[in-house]
Amino acid sequence: MQVDLERLVRDVVQGYFREERQPGAIPVGVSNRHVHLSHSDFATLFGAGEQGTQLKPLKQPGQFALKESVTLIGPKGVIEQVRILGPVRNQTQVEILAGDSYKLGIPIAIRDSGDLQGTPGLVLAGPCGVVELKQGVIVARRHIHASPQDASALGIKDGELVRVAVQGQRSLVFGDVMVRVHPEYCLELHVDVEEANAAQLKNEDMVTLA
């Protein structure tokens, strides 16, 4: 019988961290601005046949950061060296911080990943070309990734909106946190840099449902 070694290692590691966590605790993952590229847009920006060079794996299985980066060009400003995350997607999605929208000169669109209809666009620049996006720029809605087992233990379900409590010197409650449940997910609250700074959070800090 062939063993899926990657899945076996992932299950062991996730099980270990699940045992180490206090009951009800949810680890934090802090996201900076980044880009998910489609195959065609990647080819335009970096050249036909290029796939990028993996820099490091991310906590969510199958996700990784690339060494390559792009420049975001808006009507009022430019943001350079924005990291690309893999693997490639069906459509390009740019995730920025709320403050970036003012520098770029585009509206803020707080959306779930993949919900791109009616969002603003901008120009992406790479070493081999540019891509003019008509839409696809979002400020990602804060959300929880959870496996079915973790969701059951927490009493939450896919698509539910929950509240998350942060303790400490800058304690607060995050509302409207979307729950995403999938067998491949690793338990993690995703917030962006601005949200994390507001609550004095860093990667692997623990929060709880409010």
ZIMO-V327994 format. One record per pair of residues at least 24 apart in sequence whose C-alpha atoms are under 8 Angstrom apart, sorted by the first residue. I is the first residue (numbers start at 1). J is the second residue. Records with the same first field share a line. If there is no record, write none. Layout:
I: J ; J
This chain:
10: 61
14: 186
24: 153 ; 154 ; 208 ; 209
25: 206 ; 207 ; 208
26: 187 ; 188 ; 189 ; 206 ; 207 ; 208
27: 187 ; 188 ; 189 ; 203 ; 204 ; 205 ; 206 ; 207
28: 188 ; 189 ; 190 ; 191 ; 201 ; 202 ; 203 ; 204 ; 205 ; 206 ; 207
29: 188 ; 189 ; 190 ; 191 ; 202 ; 203 ; 204
30: 190 ; 191 ; 192 ; 193 ; 196 ; 202 ; 203
31: 190 ; 191 ; 192 ; 193
32: 96 ; 97 ; 192 ; 193
33: 82 ; 83 ; 94 ; 95 ; 96 ; 97 ; 192
34: 82 ; 83 ; 84 ; 85 ; 94 ; 95 ; 96
35: 82 ; 83 ; 84 ; 85 ; 92 ; 93 ; 94 ; 95
36: 84 ; 85 ; 86 ; 87 ; 88 ; 89 ; 91 ; 92 ; 93 ; 94
37: 84 ; 85 ; 86 ; 88 ; 89 ; 91 ; 92 ; 93
38: 88 ; 89 ; 90 ; 91 ; 92
39: 88 ; 89 ; 90
41: 92 ; 131
44: 128 ; 129 ; 130 ; 131
45: 124 ; 125 ; 126 ; 127 ; 128 ; 129 ; 130 ; 131
46: 126 ; 127 ; 128 ; 129
47: 128
59: 186
60: 184 ; 185 ; 186
61: 184 ; 185 ; 186
62: 87
63: 87
69: 126
70: 124 ; 125 ; 126
71: 124 ; 125 ; 126
72: 104 ; 122 ; 123 ; 124 ; 125
73: 104 ; 122 ; 123 ; 124 ; 125
74: 104 ; 105 ; 106 ; 122 ; 123
75: 104 ; 105 ; 106 ; 122
76: 103 ; 104 ; 105
77: 103 ; 104 ; 105
78: 103 ; 104
79: 104
92: 136
93: 136 ; 137 ; 138
94: 136 ; 137 ; 138
95: 137 ; 138 ; 139 ; 140
96: 137 ; 138 ; 139 ; 140
97: 139 ; 192 ; 193 ; 194
98: 139 ; 194
108: 138 ; 139
109: 137 ; 138 ; 139
110: 138 ; 139 ; 140 ; 141
111: 138 ; 139 ; 140 ; 141
112: 140 ; 141
113: 140 ; 141
140: 192
141: 177 ; 178 ; 191
142: 176 ; 177 ; 178 ; 189 ; 190 ; 191 ; 192
143: 177 ; 178 ; 179 ; 180 ; 189 ; 190 ; 191
144: 177 ; 178 ; 179 ; 180 ; 187 ; 188 ; 189 ; 190
145: 179 ; 180 ; 181 ; 182 ; 185 ; 186 ; 187 ; 188 ; 189 ; 190
146: 179 ; 180 ; 181 ; 182 ; 183 ; 185 ; 186 ; 187 ; 188
147: 181 ; 182 ; 183 ; 184 ; 185 ; 186 ; 187
148: 181 ; 182 ; 183
150: 187
151: 181
157: 181
162: 209 ; 210
163: 209 ; 210
164: 207 ; 208 ; 209 ; 210
165: 207 ; 208 ; 209 ; 210
166: 199 ; 206 ; 207 ; 208
167: 207
169: 200
170: 198 ; 199 ; 200
171: 199
172: 199
173: 210
